[in-house]
Amino acid sequence: MVNFDNVGKGVYIWQPSGIENGNPYKILARLQMAGVQAVALKICDGFTILGGLDLLIQVLRQNNILVAGWGYSYLTKAPQQEAHVVTSACQRYNPDMYLIDVEQEVENNYSGAELFMNALRPALPGLPLGLNTFWDPFQHPLFPWNTFLSKVDFVCPQVYWRGGDPVDKLRLSQQHYASIPNAPRVQMPIVAGEMYIEFGDGPTPGQVTEFLSTVDADPTLHGVFMWTADDSQTTPELWQAFSLYKWKNASIPAQPIGWAQVKTPLGLYIRSNPSGSKIGALSKDTLVPIWFVTDDQWGAITPVQDQWIYLGDPRLTVMVMNPSATPTTPPTQPPPSNVFQARVIPASGLNVRDAPNGNKIGALAVNTIVQVYEESNGWARINATQSQWVSETYLSKLN
């Protein structure tokens, strides 16, 4: 059984490809900077199992981030087949728990709900199942509450306040779930909150902070999943509010001084230094941390200041800075002098390992440009903060 105390400050991921171009290591870095302890990752939808999530799940788990699965189920055509899809997705990805997202399609569909849960529950006997749906059951009297609550282990209501008071909605949600007529009482150890923009409408950063602090202080609640980490759904303001909130008894790595989001559809170049050579590009909506800003508005997007973007044109980026964290002078410690760039040589690519001669945790394509931060007996560390190593034999050092 999952320990809900390990959920803490969590976030949904809907489409990983929309975050850092789907790079698992960069997704991990962003989550770690925000102090994320758990992720609810979408693994299926209706009759479809979502693929390509294995490495991301592996990377998250290797770095002590709990991975919950979630999926949207419709139950309008073949509920038992949808239950089989959920079962297969959970067997493939082995999440720590599964959130059943069923909403308006299921209202008044008692037979579909019965067929779905009667197939799903015995197929996943040891996996904690949670009902992840409407925040207020009293507003949905035709939803088959009893069918789901008699089979799940917990509930995780979607407390999206949409212009209302987040604390009032949370308290009302707790009260109403505890008093659904003719339905079993099921624990509510975690809830879902919002930090997304829809049709130009969304919560304020202050509301995000207030919601997180209220959940954190409630002795009956052990965690929260905030919708969502996807670049196209959130904003720098909301992500920074989420990032800066320190969950009780949780350590948060060094925080960036702000966040920037690319606005231009043409994308934005990454340069090796302010006004320097182009070494990459960011696509529209990409959200990146800002670690230092020069007087002429160039921002370093890595702690070691080896990648820069231009922040001086509001047509290119929108940026939120945390004034209390903004350094007034450049850091006294320059980047290590032995850091250099290199190119992957083999046409078949190059394995990334968790230590010199260690376990394989990924791969790099031919001609990929990497930063080398440390050398050890023919091995090169290519991440500034994580243990990611490649064989130097297959790298060509760049000037």
N, C-alpha and C positions, 0 to 999 in steps of 0.2 A: 504494500500500500504506500502511496506517495506521501511524503512528509510535506504538508502544505506550508509549514514554516519556511521551507526552502524556496517558495515562490517569490516572496518579497516584491520588489519593484520589477514588474514585467512589462512586456510589450508584445503586441501582435505583429506578425509579418505576413502580409497577404501575397505579395509578389516579390520574391528576393531579387529577381532580375532588375527591378527598379531601384535597388539600393546598391550603390557602388558598382554598378554594372554586373551585379550578381557575384562579385568576388567574395568568397567566404571569409577570407582573412581580413579584408577591409570591413566587411559587415561586422565581424567580431570586434575589430578595433573600435568601430563607432559605438557598439553596444557597451563595450568595456568602459569607454570614456564616460558614458552616461550612467554607469553604475547598474546596468541591467543584470538581474539575477535569474530571470526566467524569460523564455520566449514561447509564444503560442504561434506555431508555424502551420500554415494551411497545407494539408497533405492530400486533400481530395475535394471533389465538387461533384455532387450528383452521381453520375455513372463513371466518373473519371478519376483515376489516381494520378496525382501530380508527380512528375518525374524530376530527376536531377537534384534531389535534396540531400543525398547521402553524405557528401563531403561537408556541406554546411552543418548538418546535424553532428557529424563527427567533430568538427572544429569547435562547435559550441560546447559540446560535452567535455571535450578535452580541457576546456577552460572553465569547467564547473558552472556552466549555465544550464539550468533545467530546461528541457525541451518538451513542451506539450504539443500535441497535434490538434488541429481543428479542421472541420470541413462543413460545407453547406449541403444540407439534404432537403429535397423537395417533396418526396413521398407522394407524388401525384400520378405516377405511371406504374412503377415497379418497385415498391418499398423494400421488398426482400432482396432485390438485386442491389439496391443502394446500400443496404446493410452489408451485403457481401463485399461491396467496394470499400466501405469503411473498414471492414475486417481485414481485407487484403492490404490496405494502406497501413494500418496499424501493425500488422505482422511484418511488413517490409521495413518500416521506419522505427518501430518499437518506441513510441513516445512514452514519456513518464505518466501522462494522462491524456484523455481525449475529450475535447469539447464538442458537443453535438449542437451545431448551429441550425435550428429550425425556426422559421418565422411565419410570415403571413400565408404561405402556401399550405401550411399544416393546420390552420384554424378550421375547425369543424370537420377535420379529416381523421375521425377516430379510428376507422378501420386501417388506414394507412399507417398511423402511428403504432397501432397494435402489431401489425405485421412487421414493421421495421424493428421495434424494440424486442419483440419475441425472437427475432433472428439474430440481432446484434448482441444482446446481453449474454446468452450462452456461448456465443462464438468468441467472446473476449472475457472470460471469467475472472481473470486476474488483473485486468486493466481498469483503473478508476475512470468512470464515465461521468461527465458533467453536462448538465443542461445549460446551454449558453444562448439565451433568448431574451424576450422582452423584459424590460426593467420592472414593469408593474403588471402582475397577473390579473388584477381587478379590471384592467382596461381590455382584457382579452378573455372574456368568459367562455368563448367557444373553443379555445385552445385545449387540446387533450392533456391537461395537466396531470391528472391521475395516472394516465398511461406511462408518461415519461418518469414522473417522480417515483413510481413504484419500482422502476428498474435502474435508475441512476444512483450514483454514490454521493453526488453533491450538485449544487447549482452555482452558476456564475452569471448573474444577470447583467445585461448590457445597460449600465446606468449612464446613458448619454443624455445630458441635460438640455442641449440645444436651446440656449437662451434662458433656461430656468436656473434655479439655485442647485448647485451640485450636491451640497450636503443635505438639503431637504429631500431631494430625489433619492439619495442613498438611504436615508432613514425610512422613507416611505416604502422603498423597495424591500428593505429588511422586514418591516412590519407586515406587509401584504404577503410576502412569500411564507411567512410564519403562520398565516391564517387563511390559506386557500381552502375553500370548503371541500370536504370529502376527499382530501388528498393527503398522502403521507407527508410527514415533516422530514425534510432533508436538509442537511447542513449546508450553510453558505460560508465557506472558508475564504473564498476569493470573489472579487467582482471585476467587471470590466468598466473602464472609464474612457473618456474621449479626449483626443488632442489632434483632431483632424478638421480639415476645411471642406465644406460641401456647398457648392453654389455660392461661394463667397462668405458663407456663414460658418462660425466656429466658436470655440470657447476662448476666453482670454487666458494669458499666461498665469494671471493670479488665480483663476478658477482651477487650472490644472494643479497648481501648487496646493490650493486649499483642499482639493479632492484627495490628492496623495497624502497629505498630512492627516486628514480625517480617517482614511482607511488605515494608515500606519498606527494611529492612536487607538483604534477600536480593538479591544481584546478578543473579539469574536472573529475578526478578519485577519488573515495571515498573508495576503498578497493581493496584487492588482495586475491586470493586463490592460495596458492603454492602447487604444486604437488610434494611430498605428505608426510603425517605423518607416513605412513606404514614403519615398521622397515626394511623390505626387499628392500625398494625402496630408502631410503636415507642413509646418513652416519653421523657419529658424527660431522665431520667438517661442513657439510652443515646444519645440525640441529642446531649447535651452532651459526653459522652465522645468521640463521633465528631467533634464540632465543634472541640473543644479540641486534638485531635491535629494537630500541624503537620507536614505531609508535607515531606520534604527538598526543598529548592530551590523551595518554593512559598510565595507570599505569601498571608497570610490577613488580610482586613479586620478592623477593630475588632470585637471579640466582645461580645455582650451579657453581662450579669452572671449570667444564668440563663435558664431556659426554663419556661414554664407551659403546662399542657394543661387544656383545659376538661373538667370532669367531668359537669356537670349536663346532662341531656337537653334542658332548656329553653333552653340557650344562655346566653351572658353578654354584657351590654351593654358597648360601648366608649363612653367619655365623653371630652369635650373637655379636661377637667382633673379632678383628684380631686373626686368628688361633683358634677361638672359635668353639662352637658346631654348627652343621648344622641346619638351621631353614627353608631352602627353596632352590630353584634352579631357574636359569634363562635359557631359551632355546636359541638356536642359533639365531642370528640376533637381539635379544632383546637389546634395547637402554635404558641405565639407567643414571641418573644424578650422578655426583661425587661431594660430598660436602666437603670432606676432605681426604687427603692422608697422611699416616704415612711414616716415614723414610724407613720402610721395604716394601713399596708399597702395603699396604692394603688401599682400598678406601671405605669410608662411602657412601652409596647410599641413605641415608635419612638424613634430617637436624639434627635430634636428635641423629644420629650416633648409631642406634640400629641394623643396617643391614650392613654387610661388604662383599666385594668381593676382590679377589686377582688380582692385576694389574701388577704384576712383570713378567709375562710370556707372551710375544707377541703372542704366539700360542693360548692363551685363549681369549684375548681381544685386541681390537684396541681402542685407547683413544686419545681424543683431549682435551687439557687443555687450559684455558684462563689464561695466566701468570699474568695479572694484577689483577686477582681475587684470585690467589692462596695464602692462608694464610701461613705466615712463621712460625707461632707458633700455637699450638692447641687453639681452642676457649676457652675463659676464663670462659664462662658459661657452666658447665656440663649439661648433660641431667637431667631433673627433677628426683629427687630421688624416687618419688612415681610411676614412670612408671614401669609396670610389664606386663608379658605375661599371657594369659589365653586361655583356650580351650572351644569351644562351646559344650555344653552337649546334648541338645535335638536331638533325631534322626531325627525329622522333620525339624531341622534347627532353625535359630534365626533371627527375623526381625531386620533390621537396620532402625533407625528413625532419622529425621532431628533435633530432640531435645528430651529431656526426656519427655516421654508420647506424642511425636510428631507424625508427619505423617510418614508412612512407605515409605522408599526410596530404599530398597533393602533387601537382605537376605544373611545369611551365612550358609553354610552346616555344618553338624555335624563334630566335631573334627577339625574345622578350628582354627588355632592359630592366636590370635589377640594381638596387643599391647594396653594396657589401659593407656591413658594419663591423665585422670581426672575422679574423682568419684563424683556423686551428687545424694544423696537421693535414693540409690539403682540403679542408672544408671551409665553406664561407657562410656566415650568418646573414640572411637577406631581409631581416625584419628588425626594426629598431628596438622593439619591446618584447617580441615573442621569439621562442626557440624554433626557428625555421632555417634549415641548413640545406645547402646543395654542394655537390662536389665541384671544387674549383677546376678540375681537369676539363670540365665541359663549359667553362666560361671564358669569354674573350674580354679582357680588360679594355675599357674605353678611356681615351684621354679626356 
